């Protein structure tokens, strides 16, 4: 396996973990993002918390799905 393929597999696994985490624990994912942004002197607050939780959950599912698709395509190639 070439270095590029290894890098793509590592990237897909990391994004799969983040996607599953965001889908299962959107509140923790949002808190993590807010912590990162505080380091850059930015305060990030959702306007509608419930809507933000649902959006984060959906985007986590989408990210996990894209990661799985990437892994499947890499395995088949």
N, C-alpha and C positions, 0 to 999 in steps of 0.2 A: 504494500500500500504506500502510495506517495505521500509526501508531506502535505500537499494540498488536500488530499482526501482525508488524512488524519485531522487536519485543522477543521475541515467541514464537519466531520463526525463529532469532534469535541464541541464545536459551536452548536450543532443540532442538539446534542445532549444537554448542554447548559441551557439553551433556550427552552427545551422541553421541561426541564426542572422549573425554570421561572414561570412558564406557562401553566403547569400543573399547580404550582404554588399560588399564582394569581387567581386561578379558577377556584381553588379550594379555600383559600384564605385571602379574599380581596381586601379585607380591612388591614391585614398585616402588610400586604403589598403596597397599599396606599401610604401607610405609616413609614415604610422603608423609603419610599420615594420622597416623602416630606423630610425625612432625616437627611437624605442626600442633598436635597435642595437647601436646607438650612446651612449646610457647609459652604454654600455659595451665596449666603446672605439673602435667600429668597424664602418667603413664606407662601406656601401653597395650601389653599383650603378649597374644597369642593363647594359649589353653590348649593347643590342638592345631594346630600350624602347617600341616600338610598339609590338614586340614579347612578351615582359614581360607583357604588359597590356593584351594581348590576352590570354596568359597562366594563368594569375591570374584570369581572367574572367572565363575561362574553369574550373579551379580548384575550384573556388567559387561555380559554378553550381554543380560540383561533390560533394563537401562538403555538400551543401544544400540537394542534392538528398540522400546522405547517412544518413543525419540527419532525413529527412522525413521518410525514410525506417525504421530507428531505432524507431522513434516515433510510426509508424504504427505497428511494431512488438510488442512494449511494450503495446500498447493499446489492441491488440488482445490476449495478454497472461494473 
